[in-house]
Amino acid sequence: MYDTLIRGVLVLDGSGAPGIQADVALADGRIATIDGHGHAHRAREVIDGTGLALAPGFIDVHTHDDTNVIRTPDMLPKLSQGVTTVVVGNCGISAAPVTLRGHPPDPMNLLGNREDFLYPSFADYTRAVAAAQPTVNVAALVGHTALRNNHMDRLDRRATDSEIAAMRAQLREALQHGAIGLSTGLAYASAFHADTAEVKALAEELDAFGALYTSHLRSEFAEILQAMDEAYDIAAHARVPLIVSHLKCAGAGNWGRSHEVLASLDTASRYQPIGCDCYPYSASSSTLDLKQVTDEFDIDITWSNSHPEAAGRKLADIAAHWQVPLHEAARRLQPAGAVYHGMQENDVRRILAHRLTMVGSDGLPNDPLPHPRLWGTFPRVLGHYARQLKLFSLEQAVHKMTGLSASRFGLHERGLLRTGYHADLVLFDPHRVADRASYADPEQTAVGITAVWVNGVLSYRDGQLTGARTGRWLRRSGDLRAGFTAFSSLSTSQEQP
């Protein structure tokens, strides 16, 4: 007797291979059988999958859910779009290990307020996640900026040798407790003054653990190729895989350069293990950065501590109302958050379709008016880009959100629909699935997500949480370098638009 039987469903196994019609049975949190021959099976719950697709639960490889998996463990923005695993600690900012002397520095404030940083060691954080029992599984990177915060009196300089040694020891301790690797956010003022040598020294700790290096590049604007070269250099020095975070061509002067950027990625990937992630939108979101203020594209204010009434308004309109230049208006709003409509759609499509690209939302759950990617990323890939634009097949879309991601991040027995694997699953209507979140009204659940199971337990169905919270803390599993060859034959290049 199985726990659950999903009958007559289109199985998209996460590998990129063509889907098959089959019955799928679950037992004891695992996939018990995948039967394409119509044999009779008995189960406590039987679900008719006619006309629906069943895929591995989506893996959001780029999140800032670090404190939210503990403070808001139902994780509705993720579960409602079929996400069953989140990777936290991206862009150099993580909730652990962190010891604050005051308010969290920008951009660590994206993760929460001072009272939300309660985890001086990585082990403290893993215990807190386990105790919170979130609805989704959680894996974590260690943020470079978090380490700098812990050991430096100020962040506008390079770390000393003794500070680097202290950071290395703390990173090593986190890796021993299952951290996936090290992330950097070198574009931010809190890390920009760290030179390449500082990051190389930290990254040396990753080699012994088979961990990886992820980088929010030092620049995503005119100097992006140089910034990519720096990231390649760091990863090669440490002899570890590299993930380039939210790869994009930012700024009007950079539009159309995705051909150059992807050519660089392809060339480097011949010599070292490399991947990247991307979100399916032509606007980014972060704190309001005076260096990015421009009149070349719209900038929407999402929050402002000094002027809360500015949330939801365009920076240009605020400046006009105050009768001041854009930069002065941005300065008055600090600290604040913003959505930057600074990318070209063709560049987004080209990067998203690339063979090395995984999908990550980069959503900011603590923004009062979040970017729609927080609620809509994965259904948007399935609906808008796969079904409507036919940028890639449905099977390849699922692969970019499941099997490829699990392989790259060492998530053992997840990301593929295989007998014996953990039953993280999403049941959806491939003809209806779509995002509804918009810039004006971002907190909208997707349509077409029928059901979501996490570790074999039905956690979301027909637009509602079931109340089950069965997510787990996921340790790094094995040497992650192996995951960069697992799908070499299936992750082939798509025709570039």
Secondary structure as GFF3:
##gff-version 3
##sequence-region A 1 497
A	DSSP	beta_strand	2	11	.	.	.	ID=ss1
A	DSSP	beta_strand	20	27	.	.	.	ID=ss2
A	DSSP	beta_strand	30	35	.	.	.	ID=ss3
A	DSSP	beta_strand	43	48	.	.	.	ID=ss4
A	DSSP	beta_strand	53	56	.	.	.	ID=ss5
A	DSSP	beta_strand	58	60	.	.	.	ID=ss6
A	DSSP	alpha_helix	68	71	.	.	.	ID=ss7
A	DSSP	alpha_helix	76	79	.	.	.	ID=ss8
A	DSSP	beta_strand	83	88	.	.	.	ID=ss9
A	DSSP	three_ten_helix	108	111	.	.	.	ID=ss10
A	DSSP	three_ten_helix	114	116	.	.	.	ID=ss11
A	DSSP	alpha_helix	122	132	.	.	.	ID=ss12
A	DSSP	beta_strand	137	140	.	.	.	ID=ss13
A	DSSP	beta_strand	142	143	.	.	.	ID=ss14
A	DSSP	alpha_helix	144	151	.	.	.	ID=ss15
A	DSSP	alpha_helix	161	176	.	.	.	ID=ss16
A	DSSP	beta_strand	181	185	.	.	.	ID=ss17
A	DSSP	alpha_helix	189	192	.	.	.	ID=ss18
A	DSSP	alpha_helix	196	203	.	.	.	ID=ss19
A	DSSP	three_ten_helix	204	209	.	.	.	ID=ss20
A	DSSP	beta_strand	212	216	.	.	.	ID=ss21
A	DSSP	alpha_helix	224	238	.	.	.	ID=ss22
A	DSSP	beta_strand	242	244	.	.	.	ID=ss23
A	DSSP	three_ten_helix	252	254	.	.	.	ID=ss24
A	DSSP	alpha_helix	258	269	.	.	.	ID=ss25
A	DSSP	beta_strand	274	278	.	.	.	ID=ss26
A	DSSP	beta_strand	284	287	.	.	.	ID=ss27
A	DSSP	three_ten_helix	290	292	.	.	.	ID=ss28
A	DSSP	beta_strand	299	304	.	.	.	ID=ss29
A	DSSP	three_ten_helix	308	310	.	.	.	ID=ss30
A	DSSP	alpha_helix	315	322	.	.	.	ID=ss31
A	DSSP	alpha_helix	326	333	.	.	.	ID=ss32
A	DSSP	beta_strand	336	340	.	.	.	ID=ss33
A	DSSP	alpha_helix	345	353	.	.	.	ID=ss34
A	DSSP	beta_strand	357	359	.	.	.	ID=ss35
A	DSSP	alpha_helix	373	380	.	.	.	ID=ss36
A	DSSP	pi_helix	381	388	.	.	.	ID=ss37
A	DSSP	alpha_helix	394	401	.	.	.	ID=ss38
A	DSSP	alpha_helix	403	408	.	.	.	ID=ss39
A	DSSP	beta_strand	425	428	.	.	.	ID=ss40
A	DSSP	beta_strand	449	454	.	.	.	ID=ss41
A	DSSP	beta_strand	457	461	.	.	.	ID=ss42
A	DSSP	beta_strand	464	465	.	.	.	ID=ss43
A	DSSP	three_ten_helix	480	484	.	.	.	ID=ss44
###
